Amino acid sequence: MPSYSDCFVDYIEDKAGRRLGAVGRDTRPQGRPGPRRYLGGLSFGPSSTVMVQLLDICARFYLSKKSSPAFEPLAVHVDTDLSHPADQEDGPAQRLLSKYRERFPNVSFECVHLSRICAVKTLDWSALGCPHMGEPGGDRVGRLQKYFDSLPSVTSRADILRLFIRHILLDLALERSYSALLLGHSTSALAALTFAEVANGRGFAVPWQINDGPFAVCTYDARPGSAWTKEVSQAQMPVYYPLRELFKNEIKIYLDLVPALKDLMPEDNATASNVVSHKDLSVTEVMERYFDSVEGPQSGIVANVVRTTGKLDRAASGSFCLMCGMTLDKQGDSRWAGELGDDADTHDAASRTARLCYGCKRSING
């Protein structure tokens, strides 16, 4: 008779596996099924680690069925450590990634440095008022560190960092023609992201951020000798959250029941705190702590946040923020911004600001 532990492990893997099956159905090309090529973001956290475990299981299953289309998962970790050169080959991230390669032989792994953001084509540096960031060569890590130092708050730095990681993953997925981008957010993480995005001024774009489905990605090309860029193409990249129906606590229990996965988790020395007004906390961290505290006794609230967001329409305006890439709410951005939207010293600055959503204006300018 299977034990409770075995049943719970099967429950988690089956539930997440069904979501991954939905990705395959939604992204399957017409006609003869082609290979399932998925790029997944790996943060080394519990959720993304479980997602990689799921990809490894699925890859092993399809390998055993010779008549099935190829299953080609790639897990990408974005190294956000700006204290070392981008080309360092023996940093902490690379060493940890080698353990993942040993544990998941059916998944390919890659580590890219955050400084790759300077070269992506899905971001318009002119929209940030610093076109020199996208210039080839030079000390990209140093330029990026100075940029983060110039941001006005902890919340701004956390917000921009998350957007940069998303840009890098989207750029890689487009460049290499992957079928979909997979992100390992749990129900709890999606609920926290929903509230954080509303608090950061991107409420209009929440359905694009939280829900599964195709996401419009614009690519830009710099005009020689000019601080301006022009849009050269739009592409649809499906973005999915295979763990969206699993709570954070369920994922933690699953990790405890699978020792080989638990050993990959770094020691968590952070002490929980109920104080949410600490000056060093970002809005995202405040929301994460809130949903951590209510998930157990009030898990229905957490699930309802994500389910309600899933019912919202993805309103498309035809215009996109040149920083976060989300669709713009022109009238709403103008109302929310107030004086911020009217404060421009030059015509160019006003035009550039008009191409950013209110949330990105606030993250950049305070």
Contacts in CASP RR format, 6 or more apart in sequence:
PFRMAT RR
TARGET T0000
AUTHOR 0000-0000-0000
METHOD contacts of the structure
MODEL  1
MPSYSDCFVDYIEDKAGRRLGAVGRDTRPQGRPGPRRYLGGLSFGPSSTV
MVQLLDICARFYLSKKSSPAFEPLAVHVDTDLSHPADQEDGPAQRLLSKY
RERFPNVSFECVHLSRICAVKTLDWSALGCPHMGEPGGDRVGRLQKYFDS
LPSVTSRADILRLFIRHILLDLALERSYSALLLGHSTSALAALTFAEVAN
GRGFAVPWQINDGPFAVCTYDARPGSAWTKEVSQAQMPVYYPLRELFKNE
IKIYLDLVPALKDLMPEDNATASNVVSHKDLSVTEVMERYFDSVEGPQSG
IVANVVRTTGKLDRAASGSFCLMCGMTLDKQGDSRWAGELGDDADTHDAA
SRTARLCYGCKRSING
2 10 0 8 1.000
5 257 0 8 1.000
8 253 0 8 1.000
8 254 0 8 1.000
8 257 0 8 1.000
9 254 0 8 1.000
9 257 0 8 1.000
9 258 0 8 1.000
12 50 0 8 1.000
12 246 0 8 1.000
12 250 0 8 1.000
12 251 0 8 1.000
12 254 0 8 1.000
13 54 0 8 1.000
13 57 0 8 1.000
15 245 0 8 1.000
15 246 0 8 1.000
16 50 0 8 1.000
16 51 0 8 1.000
16 54 0 8 1.000
16 242 0 8 1.000
16 243 0 8 1.000
16 245 0 8 1.000
16 246 0 8 1.000
17 54 0 8 1.000
17 58 0 8 1.000
17 242 0 8 1.000
19 240 0 8 1.000
19 241 0 8 1.000
19 242 0 8 1.000
19 243 0 8 1.000
19 244 0 8 1.000
19 245 0 8 1.000
20 54 0 8 1.000
20 55 0 8 1.000
20 58 0 8 1.000
20 242 0 8 1.000
22 212 0 8 1.000
22 240 0 8 1.000
23 38 0 8 1.000
23 179 0 8 1.000
23 180 0 8 1.000
23 182 0 8 1.000
23 212 0 8 1.000
23 238 0 8 1.000
23 240 0 8 1.000
23 242 0 8 1.000
24 36 0 8 1.000
24 179 0 8 1.000
24 180 0 8 1.000
26 212 0 8 1.000
26 213 0 8 1.000
26 238 0 8 1.000
26 240 0 8 1.000
27 36 0 8 1.000
27 179 0 8 1.000
27 180 0 8 1.000
27 238 0 8 1.000
28 34 0 8 1.000
33 69 0 8 1.000
34 69 0 8 1.000
34 70 0 8 1.000
35 69 0 8 1.000
35 70 0 8 1.000
35 71 0 8 1.000
35 72 0 8 1.000
35 179 0 8 1.000
36 62 0 8 1.000
36 69 0 8 1.000
36 70 0 8 1.000
36 71 0 8 1.000
36 72 0 8 1.000
36 179 0 8 1.000
37 70 0 8 1.000
37 72 0 8 1.000
37 73 0 8 1.000
37 74 0 8 1.000
37 177 0 8 1.000
37 178 0 8 1.000
37 179 0 8 1.000
38 55 0 8 1.000
38 72 0 8 1.000
38 73 0 8 1.000
38 74 0 8 1.000
38 178 0 8 1.000
38 179 0 8 1.000
38 180 0 8 1.000
38 181 0 8 1.000
38 182 0 8 1.000
39 73 0 8 1.000
39 74 0 8 1.000
39 75 0 8 1.000
39 76 0 8 1.000
39 169 0 8 1.000
39 172 0 8 1.000
39 173 0 8 1.000
39 176 0 8 1.000
39 178 0 8 1.000
39 180 0 8 1.000
39 181 0 8 1.000
39 182 0 8 1.000
40 48 0 8 1.000
40 51 0 8 1.000
40 52 0 8 1.000
40 55 0 8 1.000
40 73 0 8 1.000
40 74 0 8 1.000
40 75 0 8 1.000
40 76 0 8 1.000
40 169 0 8 1.000
40 181 0 8 1.000
40 182 0 8 1.000
40 183 0 8 1.000
40 184 0 8 1.000
41 48 0 8 1.000
41 51 0 8 1.000
41 75 0 8 1.000
41 76 0 8 1.000
41 77 0 8 1.000
41 78 0 8 1.000
41 169 0 8 1.000
41 181 0 8 1.000
41 182 0 8 1.000
41 183 0 8 1.000
41 184 0 8 1.000
42 48 0 8 1.000
42 49 0 8 1.000
42 51 0 8 1.000
42 52 0 8 1.000
42 75 0 8 1.000
42 76 0 8 1.000
42 77 0 8 1.000
42 100 0 8 1.000
42 109 0 8 1.000
43 77 0 8 1.000
44 77 0 8 1.000
44 93 0 8 1.000
44 96 0 8 1.000
44 264 0 8 1.000
44 266 0 8 1.000
45 265 0 8 1.000
46 248 0 8 1.000
46 251 0 8 1.000
46 252 0 8 1.000
46 255 0 8 1.000
46 265 0 8 1.000
47 184 0 8 1.000
47 185 0 8 1.000
47 186 0 8 1.000
47 189 0 8 1.000
47 243 0 8 1.000
47 248 0 8 1.000
47 251 0 8 1.000
48 75 0 8 1.000
48 183 0 8 1.000
48 184 0 8 1.000
49 255 0 8 1.000
49 261 0 8 1.000
49 264 0 8 1.000
49 265 0 8 1.000
50 184 0 8 1.000
50 243 0 8 1.000
50 246 0 8 1.000
50 251 0 8 1.000
50 254 0 8 1.000
50 255 0 8 1.000
50 261 0 8 1.000
51 182 0 8 1.000
51 184 0 8 1.000
51 242 0 8 1.000
51 243 0 8 1.000
52 73 0 8 1.000
52 75 0 8 1.000
52 100 0 8 1.000
52 104 0 8 1.000
52 107 0 8 1.000
53 104 0 8 1.000
53 258 0 8 1.000
53 261 0 8 1.000
54 242 0 8 1.000
55 73 0 8 1.000
55 75 0 8 1.000
55 104 0 8 1.000
55 106 0 8 1.000
55 107 0 8 1.000
55 182 0 8 1.000
56 73 0 8 1.000
56 104 0 8 1.000
56 105 0 8 1.000
56 106 0 8 1.000
56 107 0 8 1.000
58 71 0 8 1.000
58 73 0 8 1.000
59 71 0 8 1.000
59 72 0 8 1.000
59 73 0 8 1.000
59 106 0 8 1.000
59 107 0 8 1.000
60 106 0 8 1.000
61 71 0 8 1.000
62 68 0 8 1.000
62 69 0 8 1.000
62 70 0 8 1.000
62 71 0 8 1.000
63 71 0 8 1.000
63 106 0 8 1.000
72 108 0 8 1.000
73 106 0 8 1.000
73 107 0 8 1.000
73 108 0 8 1.000
74 107 0 8 1.000
74 108 0 8 1.000
74 109 0 8 1.000
74 110 0 8 1.000
74 176 0 8 1.000
74 178 0 8 1.000
75 100 0 8 1.000
75 104 0 8 1.000
75 107 0 8 1.000
75 108 0 8 1.000
75 109 0 8 1.000
75 110 0 8 1.000
76 109 0 8 1.000
76 110 0 8 1.000
76 111 0 8 1.000
76 112 0 8 1.000
76 168 0 8 1.000
76 169 0 8 1.000
76 172 0 8 1.000
77 93 0 8 1.000
77 97 0 8 1.000
77 109 0 8 1.000
77 110 0 8 1.000
77 111 0 8 1.000
77 112 0 8 1.000
78 111 0 8 1.000
78 112 0 8 1.000
78 113 0 8 1.000
78 114 0 8 1.000
78 116 0 8 1.000
78 165 0 8 1.000
78 168 0 8 1.000
78 169 0 8 1.000
79 91 0 8 1.000
79 93 0 8 1.000
79 94 0 8 1.000
79 111 0 8 1.000
79 112 0 8 1.000
79 113 0 8 1.000
79 114 0 8 1.000
80 114 0 8 1.000
80 161 0 8 1.000
80 165 0 8 1.000
81 91 0 8 1.000
81 92 0 8 1.000
81 93 0 8 1.000
81 114 0 8 1.000
82 114 0 8 1.000
82 115 0 8 1.000
82 141 0 8 1.000
82 142 0 8 1.000
82 144 0 8 1.000
82 145 0 8 1.000
82 148 0 8 1.000
84 91 0 8 1.000
84 141 0 8 1.000
85 141 0 8 1.000
86 113 0 8 1.000
86 115 0 8 1.000
86 116 0 8 1.000
86 140 0 8 1.000
86 141 0 8 1.000
87 113 0 8 1.000
88 94 0 8 1.000
93 111 0 8 1.000
94 111 0 8 1.000
96 264 0 8 1.000
96 266 0 8 1.000
97 109 0 8 1.000
97 111 0 8 1.000
99 264 0 8 1.000
100 107 0 8 1.000
100 109 0 8 1.000
100 264 0 8 1.000
101 109 0 8 1.000
103 260 0 8 1.000
103 261 0 8 1.000
103 264 0 8 1.000
112 168 0 8 1.000
112 172 0 8 1.000
113 141 0 8 1.000
114 144 0 8 1.000
114 161 0 8 1.000
114 164 0 8 1.000
114 165 0 8 1.000
114 168 0 8 1.000
115 140 0 8 1.000
115 141 0 8 1.000
115 144 0 8 1.000
116 168 0 8 1.000
116 171 0 8 1.000
117 123 0 8 1.000
117 144 0 8 1.000
117 164 0 8 1.000
117 167 0 8 1.000
117 168 0 8 1.000
118 125 0 8 1.000
118 133 0 8 1.000
118 134 0 8 1.000
118 135 0 8 1.000
118 140 0 8 1.000
118 143 0 8 1.000
118 144 0 8 1.000
119 134 0 8 1.000
119 136 0 8 1.000
120 167 0 8 1.000
120 168 0 8 1.000
120 171 0 8 1.000
121 171 0 8 1.000
121 219 0 8 1.000
121 220 0 8 1.000
121 221 0 8 1.000
122 167 0 8 1.000
122 170 0 8 1.000
122 171 0 8 1.000
122 174 0 8 1.000
122 217 0 8 1.000
122 218 0 8 1.000
122 219 0 8 1.000
122 220 0 8 1.000
122 325 0 8 1.000
123 164 0 8 1.000
123 167 0 8 1.000
123 220 0 8 1.000
123 322 0 8 1.000
123 323 0 8 1.000
124 220 0 8 1.000
124 229 0 8 1.000
124 322 0 8 1.000
124 323 0 8 1.000
124 355 0 8 1.000
125 131 0 8 1.000
125 132 0 8 1.000
125 133 0 8 1.000
125 134 0 8 1.000
125 229 0 8 1.000
126 222 0 8 1.000
126 227 0 8 1.000
126 228 0 8 1.000
126 229 0 8 1.000
126 322 0 8 1.000
126 352 0 8 1.000
127 321 0 8 1.000
127 322 0 8 1.000
127 323 0 8 1.000
127 352 0 8 1.000
127 355 0 8 1.000
127 356 0 8 1.000
128 323 0 8 1.000
128 364 0 8 1.000
129 227 0 8 1.000
129 352 0 8 1.000
130 147 0 8 1.000
131 222 0 8 1.000
131 227 0 8 1.000
131 228 0 8 1.000
131 229 0 8 1.000
132 143 0 8 1.000
133 143 0 8 1.000
133 144 0 8 1.000
133 147 0 8 1.000
134 222 0 8 1.000
148 157 0 8 1.000
148 160 0 8 1.000
148 161 0 8 1.000
151 157 0 8 1.000
151 160 0 8 1.000
151 363 0 8 1.000
151 364 0 8 1.000
152 365 0 8 1.000
152 366 0 8 1.000
153 282 0 8 1.000
153 366 0 8 1.000
154 279 0 8 1.000
154 280 0 8 1.000
154 281 0 8 1.000
154 282 0 8 1.000
155 200 0 8 1.000
155 282 0 8 1.000
155 283 0 8 1.000
155 284 0 8 1.000
155 363 0 8 1.000
156 362 0 8 1.000
156 363 0 8 1.000
156 364 0 8 1.000
156 366 0 8 1.000
157 282 0 8 1.000
158 282 0 8 1.000
158 283 0 8 1.000
158 284 0 8 1.000
158 285 0 8 1.000
159 200 0 8 1.000
159 282 0 8 1.000
159 283 0 8 1.000
159 284 0 8 1.000
159 359 0 8 1.000
159 363 0 8 1.000
160 363 0 8 1.000
160 364 0 8 1.000
162 284 0 8 1.000
163 323 0 8 1.000
163 324 0 8 1.000
163 360 0 8 1.000
169 181 0 8 1.000
169 183 0 8 1.000
170 181 0 8 1.000
170 215 0 8 1.000
170 217 0 8 1.000
170 237 0 8 1.000
170 239 0 8 1.000
172 178 0 8 1.000
173 180 0 8 1.000
173 181 0 8 1.000
173 237 0 8 1.000
174 217 0 8 1.000
174 219 0 8 1.000
174 235 0 8 1.000
174 237 0 8 1.000
179 238 0 8 1.000
180 237 0 8 1.000
180 238 0 8 1.000
180 239 0 8 1.000
180 240 0 8 1.000
181 237 0 8 1.000
181 238 0 8 1.000
181 239 0 8 1.000
181 240 0 8 1.000
182 239 0 8 1.000
182 240 0 8 1.000
182 241 0 8 1.000
182 242 0 8 1.000
183 239 0 8 1.000
183 240 0 8 1.000
183 241 0 8 1.000
184 241 0 8 1.000
184 242 0 8 1.000
184 243 0 8 1.000
185 193 0 8 1.000
185 241 0 8 1.000
185 243 0 8 1.000
185 244 0 8 1.000
186 243 0 8 1.000
186 244 0 8 1.000
186 246 0 8 1.000
186 247 0 8 1.000
186 248 0 8 1.000
186 250 0 8 1.000
186 251 0 8 1.000
187 243 0 8 1.000
187 244 0 8 1.000
187 245 0 8 1.000
187 246 0 8 1.000
187 247 0 8 1.000
187 248 0 8 1.000
187 302 0 8 1.000
187 303 0 8 1.000
187 306 0 8 1.000
188 247 0 8 1.000
188 248 0 8 1.000
188 249 0 8 1.000
188 288 0 8 1.000
188 291 0 8 1.000
188 292 0 8 1.000
188 295 0 8 1.000
188 302 0 8 1.000
189 248 0 8 1.000
189 288 0 8 1.000
190 210 0 8 1.000
190 241 0 8 1.000
190 244 0 8 1.000
190 305 0 8 1.000
190 306 0 8 1.000
190 309 0 8 1.000
191 287 0 8 1.000
191 291 0 8 1.000
191 302 0 8 1.000
191 303 0 8 1.000
191 305 0 8 1.000
191 306 0 8 1.000
192 284 0 8 1.000
192 287 0 8 1.000
192 288 0 8 1.000
192 290 0 8 1.000
192 291 0 8 1.000
193 209 0 8 1.000
193 210 0 8 1.000
193 284 0 8 1.000
193 287 0 8 1.000
194 206 0 8 1.000
194 209 0 8 1.000
194 210 0 8 1.000
194 305 0 8 1.000
194 306 0 8 1.000
194 309 0 8 1.000
195 287 0 8 1.000
195 290 0 8 1.000
195 291 0 8 1.000
195 305 0 8 1.000
196 283 0 8 1.000
196 284 0 8 1.000
196 287 0 8 1.000
197 203 0 8 1.000
197 205 0 8 1.000
197 206 0 8 1.000
197 209 0 8 1.000
197 210 0 8 1.000
198 206 0 8 1.000
199 283 0 8 1.000
199 287 0 8 1.000
200 283 0 8 1.000
200 359 0 8 1.000
200 362 0 8 1.000
200 363 0 8 1.000
201 336 0 8 1.000
201 357 0 8 1.000
201 358 0 8 1.000
201 359 0 8 1.000
201 362 0 8 1.000
202 209 0 8 1.000
202 324 0 8 1.000
202 326 0 8 1.000
202 357 0 8 1.000
202 358 0 8 1.000
202 359 0 8 1.000
202 360 0 8 1.000
204 315 0 8 1.000
204 326 0 8 1.000
204 327 0 8 1.000
204 328 0 8 1.000
204 329 0 8 1.000
204 332 0 8 1.000
204 333 0 8 1.000
204 357 0 8 1.000
205 321 0 8 1.000
205 324 0 8 1.000
205 326 0 8 1.000
205 327 0 8 1.000
205 329 0 8 1.000
205 357 0 8 1.000
206 309 0 8 1.000
206 312 0 8 1.000
207 309 0 8 1.000
207 310 0 8 1.000
207 312 0 8 1.000
207 313 0 8 1.000
207 314 0 8 1.000
207 315 0 8 1.000
208 215 0 8 1.000
208 314 0 8 1.000
208 326 0 8 1.000
208 327 0 8 1.000
209 326 0 8 1.000
210 306 0 8 1.000
210 309 0 8 1.000
210 310 0 8 1.000
211 309 0 8 1.000
211 310 0 8 1.000
211 312 0 8 1.000
211 314 0 8 1.000
212 238 0 8 1.000
212 239 0 8 1.000
212 240 0 8 1.000
212 241 0 8 1.000
212 244 0 8 1.000
213 238 0 8 1.000
213 239 0 8 1.000
213 240 0 8 1.000
214 236 0 8 1.000
214 237 0 8 1.000
214 238 0 8 1.000
214 239 0 8 1.000
215 236 0 8 1.000
215 237 0 8 1.000
215 238 0 8 1.000
215 239 0 8 1.000
216 234 0 8 1.000
216 235 0 8 1.000
216 236 0 8 1.000
216 316 0 8 1.000
216 320 0 8 1.000
216 327 0 8 1.000
217 234 0 8 1.000
217 235 0 8 1.000
217 236 0 8 1.000
217 237 0 8 1.000
217 325 0 8 1.000
218 231 0 8 1.000
218 233 0 8 1.000
218 234 0 8 1.000
218 320 0 8 1.000
218 325 0 8 1.000
219 231 0 8 1.000
219 232 0 8 1.000
219 233 0 8 1.000
219 234 0 8 1.000
219 235 0 8 1.000
220 229 0 8 1.000
220 230 0 8 1.000
220 231 0 8 1.000
220 232 0 8 1.000
220 322 0 8 1.000
221 229 0 8 1.000
221 230 0 8 1.000
221 232 0 8 1.000
222 228 0 8 1.000
222 229 0 8 1.000
223 229 0 8 1.000
223 230 0 8 1.000
243 251 0 8 1.000
244 306 0 8 1.000
247 295 0 8 1.000
247 296 0 8 1.000
247 299 0 8 1.000
247 302 0 8 1.000
247 303 0 8 1.000
248 291 0 8 1.000
248 292 0 8 1.000
248 295 0 8 1.000
249 295 0 8 1.000
249 296 0 8 1.000
254 261 0 8 1.000
255 261 0 8 1.000
255 262 0 8 1.000
255 265 0 8 1.000
256 262 0 8 1.000
272 289 0 8 1.000
272 292 0 8 1.000
273 289 0 8 1.000
274 289 0 8 1.000
274 293 0 8 1.000
276 286 0 8 1.000
276 289 0 8 1.000
276 290 0 8 1.000
281 289 0 8 1.000
291 302 0 8 1.000
294 301 0 8 1.000
294 302 0 8 1.000
295 302 0 8 1.000
314 327 0 8 1.000
315 327 0 8 1.000
315 329 0 8 1.000
316 327 0 8 1.000
317 327 0 8 1.000
317 328 0 8 1.000
317 329 0 8 1.000
317 330 0 8 1.000
318 327 0 8 1.000
318 328 0 8 1.000
319 327 0 8 1.000
319 328 0 8 1.000
319 330 0 8 1.000
319 355 0 8 1.000
320 326 0 8 1.000
320 327 0 8 1.000
320 328 0 8 1.000
321 327 0 8 1.000
321 328 0 8 1.000
321 355 0 8 1.000
321 356 0 8 1.000
321 357 0 8 1.000
321 360 0 8 1.000
322 355 0 8 1.000
322 356 0 8 1.000
323 356 0 8 1.000
323 357 0 8 1.000
323 360 0 8 1.000
323 364 0 8 1.000
324 357 0 8 1.000
324 359 0 8 1.000
324 360 0 8 1.000
326 357 0 8 1.000
328 357 0 8 1.000
329 357 0 8 1.000
332 358 0 8 1.000
333 357 0 8 1.000
333 358 0 8 1.000
334 341 0 8 1.000
336 358 0 8 1.000
337 358 0 8 1.000
337 361 0 8 1.000
340 358 0 8 1.000
340 361 0 8 1.000
340 362 0 8 1.000
340 365 0 8 1.000
341 353 0 8 1.000
341 361 0 8 1.000
344 350 0 8 1.000
344 353 0 8 1.000
353 361 0 8 1.000
356 364 0 8 1.000
END
